[in-house]
Amino acid sequence: MKDAEWYDCTHGRDENEGEGLRELAEIVHDVDCKDAKFRRDDAAGVARTIDGIAKLCDRDEDRVERGRALFDELYAAFSGGVARA
């Protein structure tokens, strides 16, 4: 994810919501690009969890459902609130 993209995603939102999205965007970047640009220590754990989901779920629909739940939970933890559906 480009810097401008995650900024656009978070700009104009309330502070806690924007912070949660920013943290998730940094983790996703570090996992996806494998460049440790944001040096997120939690990226390795998220990557490992995603790998586990892929190994446990044969169907794409199940992977998407489990991945969505994972990121909803992470968002709630980082934003200090409840994940939105």
DSSP file (Angstrom, degrees, kcal/mol; ACC not computed):
  #  RESIDUE AA STRUCTURE BP1 BP2  ACC     N-H-->O    O-->H-N    N-H-->O    O-->H-N    TCO  KAPPA ALPHA  PHI   PSI    X-CA   Y-CA   Z-CA
    1    1 A M              0   0    0      0, 0.0     2,-0.1     0, 0.0    32,-0.1   0.000 360.0 360.0 360.0 130.8    0.0    0.0    0.0
    2    2 A K     >  -     0   0    0      1,-0.1     4,-1.9     4,-0.0     3,-0.4  -0.403 360.0-115.0 -73.4 152.5    1.4    3.4   -0.9
    3    3 A D  H  > S+     0   0    0      1,-0.2     4,-2.0     2,-0.2     5,-0.2   0.905 117.0  52.3 -54.1 -44.1    1.8    6.0    1.8
    4    4 A A  H  > S+     0   0    0      1,-0.2     4,-2.6     2,-0.2    -1,-0.2   0.851 105.5  56.4 -63.0 -34.2   -0.8    8.2    0.1
    5    5 A E  H  > S+     0   0    0     -3,-0.4     4,-1.9     2,-0.2    -1,-0.2   0.941 109.4  42.3 -65.6 -47.5   -3.3    5.4   -0.1
    6    6 A W  H  X S+     0   0    0     -4,-1.9     4,-1.4     1,-0.2    -1,-0.2   0.852 113.9  53.6 -71.0 -29.3   -3.3    4.7    3.6
    7    7 A Y  H  X S+     0   0    0     -4,-2.0     4,-2.6    -5,-0.3     3,-0.3   0.939 108.3  49.6 -64.7 -45.0   -3.4    8.4    4.4
    8    8 A D  H  < S+     0   0    0     -4,-2.6    -2,-0.2     1,-0.2    -1,-0.2   0.866 109.4  53.2 -60.6 -35.9   -6.4    8.8    2.1
    9    9 A C  H  < S+     0   0    0     -4,-1.9    -1,-0.2     1,-0.2    -2,-0.2   0.833 119.4  32.7 -66.9 -32.7   -8.1    5.9    4.0
   10   10 A T  H >< S+     0   0    0     -4,-1.4     3,-1.5    -3,-0.3    -2,-0.2   0.673  90.6 108.1-101.7 -19.4   -7.6    7.5    7.4
   11   11 A H  T 3< S+     0   0    0     -4,-2.6     3,-0.1     1,-0.2    -4,-0.0  -0.353  84.8  17.7 -64.7 134.9   -7.8   11.2    6.6
   12   12 A G  T 3  S+     0   0    0      1,-0.3    -1,-0.2    -2,-0.1     2,-0.2   0.475  97.7 114.6  87.1   1.8  -11.0   12.8    7.9
   13   13 A R  S <  S-     0   0    0     -3,-1.5    -1,-0.3     1,-0.1    -3,-0.0  -0.581  78.9 -81.7 -98.4 166.1  -11.9   10.1   10.4
   14   14 A D     >  -     0   0    0     -2,-0.2     4,-3.0     1,-0.1     5,-0.3  -0.278  48.7-104.7 -65.2 159.4  -12.0   10.5   14.1
   15   15 A E  H  > S+     0   0    0      1,-0.2     4,-2.2     2,-0.2     5,-0.2   0.878 116.9  43.9 -56.5 -47.9   -8.6   10.2   15.8
   16   16 A N  H  > S+     0   0    0      2,-0.2     4,-2.2     1,-0.2    -1,-0.2   0.913 115.8  47.8 -66.6 -42.0   -9.1    6.6   17.3
   17   17 A E  H  > S+     0   0    0      1,-0.2     4,-2.1     2,-0.2    -2,-0.2   0.930 113.5  47.9 -64.6 -44.1  -10.6    5.2   14.1
   18   18 A G  H  X S+     0   0    0     -4,-3.0     4,-2.5     1,-0.2    -2,-0.2   0.877 110.4  51.9 -63.6 -38.8   -7.9    6.8   11.9
   19   19 A E  H  X S+     0   0    0     -4,-2.2     4,-2.5    -5,-0.3    -1,-0.2   0.910 108.9  50.5 -64.6 -42.3   -5.1    5.5   14.2
   20   20 A G  H  X S+     0   0    0     -4,-2.2     4,-2.1     1,-0.2    -2,-0.2   0.915 112.7  45.9 -61.7 -43.8   -6.6    2.0   14.0
   21   21 A L  H  X S+     0   0    0     -4,-2.1     4,-2.8     2,-0.2    -2,-0.2   0.893 111.4  52.8 -66.0 -39.6   -6.7    2.1   10.2
   22   22 A R  H  X S+     0   0    0     -4,-2.5     4,-2.2     2,-0.2    -2,-0.2   0.929 109.8  47.9 -62.2 -44.9   -3.2    3.5   10.1
   23   23 A E  H  X S+     0   0    0     -4,-2.5     4,-2.1     1,-0.2    -1,-0.2   0.914 113.0  47.9 -64.0 -42.1   -1.8    0.7   12.2
   24   24 A L  H  X S+     0   0    0     -4,-2.1     4,-2.9     1,-0.2     5,-0.2   0.913 110.1  52.8 -63.6 -41.8   -3.5   -1.9   10.2
   25   25 A A  H  X S+     0   0    0     -4,-2.8     4,-2.4     1,-0.2    -2,-0.2   0.897 109.1  49.7 -61.4 -40.1   -2.3   -0.4    6.9
   26   26 A E  H  X S+     0   0    0     -4,-2.2     4,-2.5     2,-0.2    12,-0.3   0.915 112.3  47.2 -64.8 -42.7    1.3   -0.4    8.2
   27   27 A I  H  X S+     0   0    0     -4,-2.1     4,-2.6     2,-0.2     5,-0.2   0.944 112.4  49.0 -63.7 -47.8    1.0   -4.1    9.2
   28   28 A V  H  X S+     0   0    0     -4,-2.9     4,-3.0     1,-0.2     5,-0.3   0.904 111.4  50.8 -59.9 -41.4   -0.5   -5.1    5.9
   29   29 A H  H  X S+     0   0    0     -4,-2.4     4,-3.1    -5,-0.2     5,-0.5   0.955 111.7  46.1 -59.7 -50.3    2.2   -3.2    4.1
   30   30 A D  H  X S+     0   0    0     -4,-2.5     4,-1.0     1,-0.2     6,-0.4   0.872 117.2  44.5 -63.5 -36.8    5.0   -4.9    6.0
   31   31 A V  H  < S+     0   0    0     -4,-2.6    -2,-0.2    -5,-0.2    -1,-0.2   0.941 120.4  39.3 -70.0 -47.5    3.4   -8.4    5.6
   32   32 A D  H  < S+     0   0    0     -4,-3.0    -2,-0.2    -5,-0.2    -3,-0.2   0.917 125.5  33.6 -72.1 -45.3    2.6   -7.9    1.9
   33   33 A C  H  < S-     0   0    0     -4,-3.1    -1,-0.2    -5,-0.3    -3,-0.2   0.664  87.5-147.8 -88.5 -17.2    5.7   -6.1    0.7
   34   34 A K     <  +     0   0    0     -4,-1.0    -4,-0.1    -5,-0.5    -3,-0.1   0.836  64.9 114.8  53.5  36.7    8.1   -7.8    3.1
   35   35 A D  S    S-     0   0    0     -6,-0.3    -1,-0.1    -5,-0.1    -5,-0.1   0.450  72.9-135.2-113.6  -2.7   10.3   -4.7    3.3
   36   36 A A        +     0   0    0     -6,-0.4     3,-0.4    -7,-0.1    -6,-0.1   0.807  47.8 154.8  52.7  33.4    9.8   -3.8    7.0
   37   37 A K  S    S+     0   0    0      1,-0.2    -1,-0.1   -11,-0.1   -11,-0.0   0.894  77.6  33.3 -56.1 -41.6    9.2   -0.2    6.0
   38   38 A F  S    S-     0   0    0    -12,-0.3    -1,-0.2     2,-0.1    -2,-0.1   0.494 100.6-135.8 -96.2  -4.2    7.2    0.5    9.1
   39   39 A R        +     0   0    0     -3,-0.4     2,-0.7     1,-0.2    -2,-0.1   0.887  33.5 179.7  51.5  46.3    9.1   -2.0   11.3
   40   40 A R    >   -     0   0    0    -14,-0.2     3,-1.4     1,-0.2     4,-0.4  -0.699  21.1-161.2 -82.3 113.3    6.0   -3.4   12.8
   41   41 A D  T >  S+     0   0    0     -2,-0.7     3,-0.6     1,-0.3     4,-0.5   0.819  90.8  57.8 -61.6 -30.6    6.9   -6.1   15.3
   42   42 A D  T 3> S+     0   0    0      1,-0.2     4,-2.0     2,-0.2    -1,-0.3   0.586  83.3  84.0 -78.9  -8.9    3.4   -7.5   15.1
   43   43 A A  H <> S+     0   0    0     -3,-1.4     4,-2.8     1,-0.2    -1,-0.2   0.879  86.6  54.8 -61.3 -38.3    3.6   -8.0   11.3
   44   44 A A  H <> S+     0   0    0     -3,-0.6     4,-2.1    -4,-0.4    -1,-0.2   0.903 109.0  47.2 -64.0 -40.4    5.3  -11.4   11.8
   45   45 A G  H  > S+     0   0    0     -4,-0.5     4,-2.1     2,-0.2    -1,-0.2   0.888 112.6  48.7 -68.1 -39.1    2.5  -12.7   14.0
   46   46 A V  H  X S+     0   0    0     -4,-2.0     4,-2.6     2,-0.2    -2,-0.2   0.923 111.2  50.6 -65.6 -43.6   -0.2  -11.4   11.7
   47   47 A A  H  X S+     0   0    0     -4,-2.8     4,-2.2     1,-0.2    -2,-0.2   0.901 111.2  48.8 -60.0 -41.2    1.6  -13.1    8.7
   48   48 A R  H  X S+     0   0    0     -4,-2.1     4,-2.1     2,-0.2    -1,-0.2   0.879 110.3  50.6 -67.9 -37.6    1.8  -16.3   10.7
   49   49 A T  H  X S+     0   0    0     -4,-2.1     4,-2.4     2,-0.2    -2,-0.2   0.918 110.0  49.8 -65.6 -43.4   -1.9  -16.2   11.6
   50   50 A I  H  X S+     0   0    0     -4,-2.6     4,-2.4     1,-0.2    -2,-0.2   0.903 109.7  52.0 -61.2 -41.2   -2.8  -15.6    7.9
   51   51 A D  H  X S+     0   0    0     -4,-2.2     4,-2.0     1,-0.2    -1,-0.2   0.906 109.0  50.5 -61.3 -41.7   -0.6  -18.6    6.9
   52   52 A G  H  X S+     0   0    0     -4,-2.1     4,-2.1     2,-0.2    -2,-0.2   0.903 108.7  51.3 -63.3 -41.7   -2.5  -20.7    9.5
   53   53 A I  H  X S+     0   0    0     -4,-2.4     4,-2.1     1,-0.2    -2,-0.2   0.929 109.8  50.4 -60.0 -44.8   -5.8  -19.6    8.1
   54   54 A A  H  < S+     0   0    0     -4,-2.4    -1,-0.2     1,-0.2    -2,-0.2   0.869 112.3  47.2 -62.3 -36.7   -4.7  -20.6    4.6
   55   55 A K  H  < S+     0   0    0     -4,-2.0    -1,-0.2     1,-0.2    -2,-0.2   0.827 115.8  43.7 -75.2 -31.4   -3.5  -24.0    5.8
   56   56 A L  H  < S+     0   0    0     -4,-2.1     2,-0.6    -5,-0.2    -2,-0.2   0.769 107.4  63.3 -83.8 -26.6   -6.7  -24.8    7.8
   57   57 A C     <  -     0   0    0     -4,-2.1    -1,-0.1    -5,-0.2     6,-0.1  -0.883  51.2-179.1-109.9 117.4   -9.2  -23.5    5.2
   58   58 A D        +     0   0    0     -2,-0.6     2,-0.3    -3,-0.0    -1,-0.2   0.847  68.2  70.9 -77.6 -35.7   -9.5  -25.2    1.9
   59   59 A R  S  > S-     0   0    0      1,-0.1     4,-1.9     2,-0.0     3,-0.4  -0.656  75.9-138.9 -89.6 138.0  -12.3  -23.0    0.5
   60   60 A D  H  > S+     0   0    0     -2,-0.3     4,-2.8     1,-0.2     5,-0.2   0.873 104.3  59.1 -57.4 -39.1  -11.6  -19.4   -0.4
   61   61 A E  H  > S+     0   0    0      1,-0.2     4,-2.2     2,-0.2    -1,-0.2   0.884 106.2  47.5 -59.8 -39.4  -14.9  -18.3    1.2
   62   62 A D  H  > S+     0   0    0     -3,-0.4     4,-2.5     2,-0.2    -1,-0.2   0.888 111.0  51.4 -69.3 -39.2  -13.7  -19.7    4.5
   63   63 A R  H  X S+     0   0    0     -4,-1.9     4,-2.8     2,-0.2     5,-0.2   0.919 110.9  48.2 -62.3 -43.6  -10.4  -18.0    4.3
   64   64 A V  H  X S+     0   0    0     -4,-2.8     4,-2.8     2,-0.2     5,-0.2   0.926 111.9  49.5 -63.2 -44.8  -12.1  -14.7    3.5
   65   65 A E  H  X S+     0   0    0     -4,-2.2     4,-2.0    -5,-0.2    -2,-0.2   0.928 115.0  43.1 -60.6 -46.7  -14.5  -15.1    6.5
   66   66 A R  H  X S+     0   0    0     -4,-2.5     4,-2.3     2,-0.2    -2,-0.2   0.899 115.0  49.9 -68.0 -40.3  -11.6  -16.0    8.9
   67   67 A G  H  X S+     0   0    0     -4,-2.8     4,-2.5    -5,-0.2     5,-0.2   0.905 109.2  51.9 -64.3 -41.3   -9.4  -13.2    7.5
   68   68 A R  H  X S+     0   0    0     -4,-2.8     4,-2.4    -5,-0.2    -1,-0.2   0.923 110.1  48.9 -60.7 -44.0  -12.2  -10.7    7.9
   69   69 A A  H  X S+     0   0    0     -4,-2.0     4,-2.4    -5,-0.2    -2,-0.2   0.916 110.0  52.4 -62.0 -42.8  -12.7  -11.7   11.5
   70   70 A L  H  X S+     0   0    0     -4,-2.3     4,-2.4     1,-0.2    -2,-0.2   0.941 113.3  42.4 -58.2 -49.2   -9.0  -11.4   12.2
   71   71 A F  H  X S+     0   0    0     -4,-2.5     4,-2.5     2,-0.2    -1,-0.2   0.823 111.3  54.9 -73.3 -29.9   -8.8   -7.9   10.8
   72   72 A D  H  X S+     0   0    0     -4,-2.4     4,-2.4    -5,-0.2    -1,-0.2   0.921 111.2  46.3 -62.2 -42.9  -12.0   -6.8   12.5
   73   73 A E  H  X S+     0   0    0     -4,-2.4     4,-2.1     2,-0.2    -2,-0.2   0.905 113.2  48.1 -67.6 -41.9  -10.5   -7.9   15.8
   74   74 A L  H  X S+     0   0    0     -4,-2.4     4,-2.6     2,-0.2     5,-0.2   0.920 111.2  51.3 -63.5 -43.1   -7.2   -6.2   15.1
   75   75 A Y  H  X S+     0   0    0     -4,-2.5     4,-2.7     1,-0.2     6,-0.3   0.930 109.6  49.7 -59.3 -45.8   -9.0   -3.0   14.1
   76   76 A A  H  X>S+     0   0    0     -4,-2.4     4,-1.1     1,-0.2     5,-0.9   0.901 112.1  48.8 -60.2 -40.5  -11.1   -3.1   17.3
   77   77 A A  H  <5S+     0   0    0     -4,-2.1    -2,-0.2     1,-0.2    -1,-0.2   0.912 116.2  41.6 -66.1 -42.3   -7.9   -3.6   19.4
   78   78 A F  H  <5S+     0   0    0     -4,-2.6    -2,-0.2     1,-0.2    -1,-0.2   0.820 118.8  43.7 -76.9 -30.8   -6.0   -0.7   17.7
   79   79 A S  H  <5S-     0   0    0     -4,-2.7    -1,-0.2    -5,-0.2    -2,-0.2   0.575 103.0-126.3 -92.7  -8.7   -8.9    1.7   17.6
   80   80 A G  T  <5S+     0   0    0     -4,-1.1     2,-0.2     1,-0.3    -3,-0.2   0.705  78.8  76.8  74.3  17.8  -10.1    1.1   21.1
   81   81 A G  S   <S-     0   0    0     -5,-0.9     2,-0.4    -6,-0.3    -1,-0.3  -0.610  90.0 -61.5-139.1-161.3  -13.6    0.4   19.9
   82   82 A V        -     0   0    0     -2,-0.2     2,-0.1    -3,-0.1    -9,-0.1  -0.761  52.1-112.7 -94.9 135.6  -15.8   -2.1   18.2
   83   83 A A        -     0   0    0     -2,-0.4     2,-0.4   -11,-0.1   -11,-0.1  -0.398  31.7-127.5 -64.8 142.8  -15.1   -3.2   14.7
   84   84 A R              0   0    0      1,-0.1    -1,-0.1    -2,-0.1    -9,-0.0  -0.761 360.0 360.0 -96.1 140.1  -17.7   -2.1   12.2
   85   85 A A              0   0    0     -2,-0.4    -1,-0.1   -13,-0.0    -2,-0.0   0.456 360.0 360.0 -78.5 360.0  -19.4   -4.5    9.9
